């Protein structure tokens, strides 16, 4: 990666010490599929440590232990000095070449159109077109998962606002942040077609089958003694929960928030 980094955006990878075994496969795939990444890549984790040659991170941001998720991210964001952030989880492994010019164009649109969160996954067909940029779809505030931890471009101030609510977990951030976003004047809009090719490779601390296949395809060996595979029962349970959520996402999330159900 180039020594000179883009002045307007930072890639922030959120992690923790117990996921340190994930950093090398993440880095190997990052270097393969985004070799010309012009942005600084920072890793937020709990303990101070030095970046290693085999890792793709330009720097490590230590956030100490025993923080809830919102405070953890808020602490990391204090060390970010660009106007925008691409926020990623550490198990979001690239699976195809990233189009740097496309990412830069999306950043330009986010800046021009006062977009607070721009997810780079494929938007659902029911989402209306964002007229100022027809490549994007509108994510209406107050709907389930209009705020999510999918790979996306964030306005730093908007992300600081949501993270500053100190939601205890990623799940609470997504569920409750989707309604808290209504208190901000930032726009929510995401790509109608996927612009950031990645696979979510770990679930409940175990390797997803798609992650195992991705690493095998790229000659990356995983340490299954340290992190096992997701069982067939765990896979089935995950898909069942997804099917229930899809029946009426906003109603389900409102009930979860009201009754304090789901992961907090």
N, C-alpha and C positions, 0 to 999 in steps of 0.2 A: 504494500500500500504506500501511496505517496506520502512524503514527509509533510507537505503543506496540505492542511485540511480545510474543508469548506467552512467559511465563517458563520454560516447561518443555521447549521443543523448538526446534531450529534446523535450517534447511535448509542442508546443506553440499554445494556443487557442486564436485566434484573435476575439475580441468582442468590444462592446461599452456600455456605461452606459444604453442606452435605451433598450438594450437587456438583462438586468440583470434578467428579469423574465425567461429567457431561461436557466440560469446557473444551477438551481436546477434539472430540468428534464435531462439536459445534464449529470450532475453529478450522478444522480440516475442510469441512464443507463450505464454510464462508470463503476461504481462500480459493477454493475451486470454482465456486459459482458467482463470486463477486470480487474478482481479482483487482478490478479498477475502482473499488469503493473509494470515493474521495472524502469520506467523512471520518471524523474521529470515532473510534469504537471504544466505549468505556464499559467496564464490568462493575456492577455494584454487588458487593457481597458483604459478609459480616466482618471478617477478620482482615487486617492489613496483610498484604502479600505482594510480592513482585510478579509482574507479568513475565512469562517464560517465552523463549523463541518459538515453541510449538503452538502458542496461543495467538489469536488474532487481535487481542485487546491492546490498545495503545496505552491504557492506564487502568488501574484498579481503584475504585472508590470504596473505602471501608465505611460501613454504616453501623458498626458495633452490633452486639447481640441484644436479644430480648426487646426488640422493637416490634410493634404491630406493623402490618404491611404499609399502611398509609404513612406512618412516620418514617419507615425505612426509605420509601421512595422520596418523601419530602427531603430527607437528609441528603440523598443522592443528588436531587435536583439543585441543591445549593451549590454543588460543584460543577454545574453545567452553565456555560456562559454564552450559548448560542440561543437564537430566538425560537428554535424548533428542535424537537426530539423525535427520533424514531425509537419507540419503546418496544423492546422485545423480551420475551421470556427466554430463559437459557435453553429450553428444549425445543425452540423453534428452529429447526434445521433447514437450511436452504436445500432445495431439491432440483433446482434448475437455474440457468443463468439469469442474473438480475440485469435489467436494462437501466443503466445509470442515467441516461438521458430522460427516460420516462419518470424516474424518481425525482429528478431535478425539476421536471415540468410540473409534477404534482406539488412539489414544495412551492413553486412559484404561484400556483393556483391557490394554495392554502394561505399564502401571504396576501395575495390580492383580494381574496374573498372573505377574509376574517374567519377562516375555518379553524375551530378549536381542536377537532379530532377528525382525522381523515383515514379511516381504515382502508387498507390496501388489499382486502379480500373481495371476492365477487359478492355484490349486494344482491339481496333477494329481489325477485322480479316485481314484487308489489311496491317497492320503494319508488317514489316519483323522481323524475329526472331533475337534477339541479341545473336550472336554466343558465346561470352564468358560465357553467362549464359542463356541457352535455356528456362528458366522460364520467361524470359523477352522479350519484343518487343522493337524495335527501334522507338523512336519519333524523326522524322527528323526535324531539325531546319528550321524555315521559313515556316512551315506549321501551319495552324490555330490550336490553342490550344495545340500545343506541350508544351506550358507553360500554366498551369491552376491552379486554387486553389482547385483542387480535393485533397483528402487526400493523402499525399505523403511524402516521405523522401527527404529532401533537404540537400545538402552540404551547410554549413553555409556561406562560402565565396561566393558561387554562388548566394545564396538567397540575401545576402547583396549587391552584384553587381546589381541584377535586381531591388531590392527595392530602391537602391540608385539613380535610375532614377527618383524617386519621381512621379511615375504615380499617377494621382489624385484619381483613384478608382480601385477596384478589377477588374472591366471590362476592364479598360484601361491597367492594369497590364497584363492581360491575352492576350488581342489582340495585344498590341505593344511589350510586353515581348517575345512573340513567335518569333518575328523577331530580337529583340535585343539580344536574346540568341546566335545568330550566331557569335557574337563578342567574345564569350568565348570558350575555348577549352574543357569545360566539356561535357560529354556525357549525352544524354537524353534517358532514357529507363524505361519502366514501366512493371508491371506484366501483363502477358497474361491472367491470371485468378485473379479475385478479391481476395485481401489478407486482406482487412480492411472493415469489414461489417458495413456499415453505411447508413443512410437515410438522405437526405437533407430535413429538416423539415419545413423551413420557406422560403417564397417567397414574395418579396415586403412587408415585415413586417407582413405578415399574415401566420397563420398555414396552411401548406400543408395537404391535406387529409391523406397522408401516415404518416405524423408526428402525427396527431391526433389518428390514428389507433394504431400506435406504442405505444404511451403513454397510451391509453386505455387498450391495451393488457397487459401492465405492471403495471396497477393500479396507474398511475400517473395522477393527476388532473391538468388540465391547466386552467389558468385564462383568459377566453375569453373576459372578460370585458376590460382587458388590451391589449390583442392582439387577434384580430378576426380571423375568418377562411377565407381562400382564396375563393372568389366567383367562381361560375361556369364560368362566363365570363372571369375572370382573368386566370383560369385554361386553358380555350380554347385558349386565346391569347398567353399564354406561349407555348402551344404545337404547335401553328401555327408558331411562331417565330423559334422554334426548327426545324420544318419541312423545313422552308425556308433556314435556316443555313445549314442543311444537304444536300441540293442540290449541293453546292460547297463551303464548309467551308472556304477554303483559299481565294478564290475570294471574298466572302462576307466580310471577315475580312479585306482584303486589301482595299476594297472600304470604309469600315467603318473608317479605319485609315486615308485614303486619304481625305475623305469628312467630317471627324469628326462627323460621325454618331454614334448612340448608346450612352449608358451611358458613361459619361466622369468622 
